[in-house]
Amino acid sequence: MLSKLESVLMPLAEKIGKNKYLIAVRDGFLLSMPLLIVGSFFLLIANFPIPGWSDFWARFFGEDWVSYFAKPTDATFSIMAILAVVGIGYSFAEQMNVDKLFGAASAMVSWFLIMPYEVLLEGGGSVKGIPLDWVGSKGIFVGIICAFLSIHIYAWVNKKGWVIKMPEGVPPTVVKSFAALIPAGVSMLVFFVINIVFAMTPFHSAFDFIFTILQVPLLKLGNTLPAMVIAYIFLHLFWFFGVNGGSVVAAVFNPILQTLSAENLAAYQAGAPIPNIICQQFQDLFATFGGCGSALSLMIAMLLFCRSKRIRELGKLSLVPGLFGINEPIVFGLPIVLNPMILIPFMLVPTINIVISYICMSIGLVPLCSGVAIPWTMPVVLSGFLSTGWQGAVLQLVLLVLGIFVYMPFIKMMDKQYLADEAKATAAQDDDDISLDDLSFDDL
């Protein structure tokens, strides 16, 4: 059974892991991640989940003190699509073996070429300008498509040799600039035509078309419990076979989660009801604790219920990194990889976490994640408190304890096996030891 499963999953994981489009999306979003986290810290300070926090600081800095802290958040989340387009364009240009910097710039300009420069006013009417909706979360999917298409055009022209070549002695920067002129120009021309074509349709722009036809259905699908559970089952199956499941699944699923988080954050800032249960923070903070498999529960179970030296020492070494979401010592040291004895709880505990968290949030026991970007390395309980208040911290603690007891019977079976192995090793060592008491001169 395991060999058949491995024969199916390993080639699939290898193909996904080497897919240049998914690599570009995965690496491209990393450009925006540190900036979004920094912006979230400012928002977190302005909206710290303690009663009376805002009123306390208003006494010293005035009623508008929150607006100053909101500015760094607006400077990151409100333009997250720009960061994504530049990052994906840069990464995909590297995959296509063309100049990364000019490729990223070409992708961004092509994206802006098809954007409608119209900002709707609350009282009716509109003015010319760049709408924050489209450079924010709503424009991400259009940006991904534009980045891929523009870089493909750029690489095609470059491969044809339609570039301006400068004589020797010209500075390298000038050479690269002129070499990019025709490929970037052709890419812009294509998107110029695309903009005209969509302007003649009922959608009026490519942004409205893709948002209506593609992005809205994808967000509705991604914001469902079955989609989350299925994604995490595959994620942990990949890890079981030694493939980084987080990287494989994240390339497909994270753009959806990040868009849902941005919608939550916009509603949170506006004081409106938060719309999405499932989002990036739901995945990072409530699906697993201590890395894949919710391994922090496993580490604690190892220390509480096991007696073999191997498991206890590994548990001690892994506990501190596990508090910050790093669990490679357990994955490869216990091991979890290709260990059928631990596969069931490894997949079951995250699934239980997801289902219980979803139910608790859907019935109102725990507030929904606000969309504030809490680092995935934030320790359990503290991360839940910062994301949803004390209710989230309690939920995390309950799930952590529940996971300990799910892992307990399975890790005790492994402990029994390791104890037997250690006893055999000790007996073999005793047999090999030479004692002077065993020597007799009568044998000479």
Secondary structure, 3 states (H helix, E strand, C coil): CHHHHHHHHHHHHHHHHHCHHHHHHHHHHHCCHHHHHHHHHHHHHHCCCCCCHHHHHHHHHCCCHHHHHHHHHHHHHCCHHHHHHHHHHHHHHHHCCCCHHHHHHHHHHHHHHCCCCEEECCCCCEEECCCHHHHCHHHHHHHHHHHHHHHHHHHHHHHHCCCCCCCCCCCHHHHHHHHCHHHHHHHHHHHHHHHHHHHCCCCCCHHHHHHHHHHHHHHHHHCCHHHHHHHHHHHHHHHHCCCCHHHHHHHHHHHHHHHHHHHHHHHHHHCCCCCCCCCHHHHHHHHCCCCHHHHHHHHHHHHHHCCCHHHHHHHHHHHHHHHCCCCHHHHHHCCCCCCHHHHHHHHHHHHHHHHHHHHHHHCCCCCCCCCCCCCCCCCCCHHHHHHHCHHHHHHHHHHHHHHHHHHHHHHHHHHHHHHHHHHHHHHHHHHHCCCHHHCCHHHC
